[in-house]
Amino acid sequence: MGKERKGNYERLSSVLKHVAIIMDGNGRWAERRGLPRLEGHRKGVEVTRSIVEESGKLGIRFLTLYSFSTENWKRPISEVQGLMHLFEESIGRYGDELNANDVRVRFLGRREGLPEEIVRGITELEEKTAFNQGLTLNLAINYGGRDEIIRAVQHIYKENPELLLHLDEGAFHSYLDTALCPDPDLLIRTGGEKRISNFLLWQIAYTELWFTETFWPDFTVTEFRQALEDFASRKRKFGGIH
């Protein structure tokens, strides 16, 4: 690794701990090429692998990927079934590789409603990688920000209802799916849309946002680095003036 590249990695990792990505545009990428939408999702898996690898090299501690939202169930049943099969296939195909690369994998979202095979694969991969010390990869499947907040409140009420009378932000954070992670420093969205789409609504209160017209299957490590460099040039004030 060249000295300049290593220096960039060290500088970025000192200011950037957690990156979240809305991986948008798979279906449109495929449609523009006359391909089934699922082929866009398959190509997107390849891109995901390269971004995960680059994040580990950069020393980013947490990477959270929006893989399937609670709203995505509204899509045609053939696409949903294809995505579920692709999730199952990807977990089986890349699980050992992630573990060998010291990646800790965690899944965010509601597991009720997911196929049994995926829930079993999710649980096994979380257990297999639980003690890894490198990048923590959060995969949001059947995830919605509003649903996460509601589930957190329900959990508090069930476990310790009196806590609701004295609840502060720190205590509430501990009941979220992302309890073990700091809030994202940077949120990237591909595909040209400029909205949050019910993703990490609590956690992104002071997250920097970066949007690109590039569809996820065309998103490269080079453009990923551009987003990170742009973040590094920003001055974060968190409500203050300095």
C-alpha positions in Angstrom: 0.0 0.0 0.0 1.4 3.4 -1.0 2.3 6.0 1.7 -0.3 8.5 0.3 -3.1 5.9 0.3 -2.2 4.7 3.8 -2.2 8.3 5.0 -5.7 8.9 3.6 -6.9 5.7 5.3 -5.6 6.8 8.6 -7.0 10.3 8.3 -10.4 9.1 7.3 -10.6 6.5 10.0 -9.8 9.1 12.6 -12.9 11.2 11.8 -15.3 8.6 10.3 -16.4 5.7 12.5 -19.9 4.8 11.0 -21.1 4.9 7.5 -24.7 4.1 6.5 -25.8 3.5 2.9 -29.2 3.4 1.2 -28.4 1.1 -1.7 -30.9 2.4 -4.3 -31.3 1.9 -8.0 -30.9 -1.8 -8.6 -34.2 -2.3 -10.3 -33.9 0.8 -12.5 -30.3 -0.2 -13.5 -31.7 -3.6 -14.7 -34.7 -2.1 -16.5 -32.6 0.4 -18.5 -30.6 -2.6 -19.8 -33.7 -4.7 -20.6 -33.0 -7.1 -17.8 -35.2 -8.5 -15.1 -35.1 -6.3 -12.0 -33.6 -9.2 -10.0 -30.4 -9.0 -12.1 -29.9 -5.5 -10.8 -30.1 -6.9 -7.2 -27.6 -9.6 -8.1 -25.2 -7.0 -9.5 -25.8 -5.0 -6.4 -24.5 -7.8 -4.2 -21.2 -7.7 -6.0 -20.9 -4.0 -5.3 -21.8 -4.5 -1.7 -18.9 -7.0 -1.4 -16.4 -4.4 -2.7 -17.7 -1.6 -0.4 -17.5 -3.9 2.6 -14.0 -4.8 1.7 -13.0 -1.2 1.2 -14.6 -0.1 4.5 -12.5 -2.7 6.4 -9.3 -1.4 4.7 -10.2 2.1 5.6 -10.6 1.3 9.3 -14.3 2.2 9.4 -15.7 0.6 12.4 -19.4 0.3 11.4 -21.1 0.0 8.1 -24.9 -0.2 7.9 -26.6 -1.2 4.7 -30.3 -0.7 3.9 -31.1 -4.0 2.2 -34.9 -4.5 2.5 -37.3 -2.1 4.1 -40.7 -2.8 5.7 -42.2 -1.0 2.7 -40.5 -3.2 0.2 -43.1 -6.0 0.8 -45.4 -3.9 -1.5 -43.3 -4.8 -4.5 -44.4 -7.6 -6.9 -44.4 -11.0 -5.2 -42.0 -12.4 -7.8 -39.4 -9.7 -6.9 -39.9 -10.1 -3.2 -39.4 -13.9 -3.5 -36.4 -13.4 -5.6 -34.9 -11.0 -3.1 -35.5 -13.4 -0.2 -33.7 -16.2 -2.2 -30.9 -13.8 -3.0 -30.5 -12.9 0.7 -30.4 -16.6 1.7 -27.9 -17.4 -1.1 -25.6 -14.4 -0.2 -25.6 -15.3 3.5 -24.5 -18.9 2.6 -22.0 -17.8 0.0 -20.2 -14.9 1.8 -20.7 -15.8 5.4 -17.4 -17.7 5.7 -15.5 -15.0 3.8 -16.8 -12.3 6.2 -15.8 -14.3 9.2 -12.4 -15.0 7.8 -11.9 -11.2 7.3 -12.8 -10.6 11.0 -16.1 -8.9 10.1 -18.8 -9.0 12.7 -22.2 -9.3 11.1 -25.4 -8.0 12.8 -29.0 -7.8 11.4 -31.3 -4.9 12.0 -35.1 -5.1 11.6 -38.1 -7.2 12.5 -37.4 -10.9 12.0 -41.1 -11.8 12.3 -42.4 -12.3 8.7 -39.1 -13.3 7.2 -38.7 -16.8 5.8 -37.5 -19.4 8.3 -34.4 -20.1 6.2 -33.3 -16.5 6.3 -33.9 -16.2 10.1 -31.9 -19.3 10.6 -29.1 -18.1 8.4 -29.1 -14.7 10.1 -28.9 -16.2 13.6 -26.1 -18.6 12.6 -24.0 -15.9 11.0 -24.4 -13.5 13.9 -23.3 -16.2 16.3 -20.4 -17.3 14.1 -19.0 -13.7 13.8 -20.0 -12.4 17.3 -16.4 -12.2 18.6 -14.8 -10.7 15.5 -12.9 -7.4 16.1 -12.8 -5.8 12.7 -15.6 -4.0 10.8 -19.1 -4.4 12.2 -21.5 -4.9 9.2 -25.1 -4.1 10.0 -27.6 -5.5 7.4 -31.0 -3.9 7.7 -33.6 -6.4 6.4 -37.3 -6.0 7.0 -36.3 -2.7 8.6 -38.1 0.5 9.1 -37.1 3.5 11.3 -40.6 4.0 12.6 -41.0 0.3 13.3 -37.7 0.2 15.2 -38.8 3.1 17.4 -42.2 1.5 18.1 -40.5 -1.9 18.9 -38.0 -0.1 21.3 -40.9 1.5 23.2 -42.7 -1.8 23.4 -39.6 -3.5 24.7 -39.1 -0.9 27.4 -42.7 -1.2 28.4 -42.5 -5.0 28.6 -39.2 -5.0 30.4 -39.3 -1.9 32.7 -42.4 0.2 32.2 -41.3 2.7 34.9 -38.3 3.6 32.8 -40.7 5.4 30.5 -41.2 8.0 33.2 -37.5 8.8 33.4 -36.4 8.0 29.8 -33.4 9.9 28.4 -31.7 9.6 25.0 -29.0 7.3 26.2 -31.4 4.8 27.7 -33.6 4.9 24.7 -30.6 4.2 22.4 -29.9 1.0 24.3 -33.2 -0.4 23.2 -32.7 0.3 19.5 -31.4 -2.3 16.9 -28.3 -0.2 16.7 -27.6 -0.2 20.5 -24.1 -1.4 20.1 -23.2 1.2 17.5 -22.5 5.0 17.5 -24.8 7.1 15.4 -23.8 7.3 11.7 -21.3 10.0 10.8 -22.3 9.8 7.1 -25.3 8.6 5.2 -24.9 7.8 1.5 -27.8 7.3 -0.9 -27.4 6.2 -4.4 -29.9 6.2 -7.2 -30.7 9.9 -7.5 -33.4 10.2 -4.8 -33.0 12.7 -2.1 -34.9 11.4 0.8 -34.3 9.2 3.9 -37.0 6.6 3.2 -37.7 5.6 6.8 -34.0 4.6 7.5 -32.4 5.1 10.9 -34.7 8.0 11.8 -33.6 8.3 15.4 -29.9 7.8 14.7 -29.3 10.3 11.9 -30.3 13.4 13.8 -26.8 14.9 13.1 -25.6 12.6 10.4 -24.0 14.2 7.3 -25.9 13.4 4.0 -24.4 12.6 0.6 -26.4 11.9 -2.5 -25.4 10.6 -5.9 -27.3 9.9 -9.2 -25.3 6.7 -9.6 -27.4 3.5 -9.4 -26.0 1.1 -6.8 -24.8 -1.5 -9.3 -22.6 1.2 -10.9 -21.3 2.5 -7.5 -17.6 2.1 -7.4 -14.9 2.1 -4.7 -13.7 5.4 -6.2 -17.0 7.1 -5.8 -17.2 5.7 -2.3 -13.9 7.3 -1.5 -15.2 10.6 -3.0 -18.1 10.6 -0.6 -15.8 9.9 2.4 -13.4 12.7 1.3 -16.3 15.1 1.0 -17.3 14.2 4.5 -13.8 14.7 5.8 -13.9 18.3 4.4 -17.0 19.3 6.2 -17.1 21.0 9.6 -19.6 19.4 12.0 -21.1 21.7 14.5 -23.8 19.6 16.2 -25.9 22.7 16.8 -23.0 24.8 18.0 -21.2 27.6 16.1 -17.6 26.2 16.1 
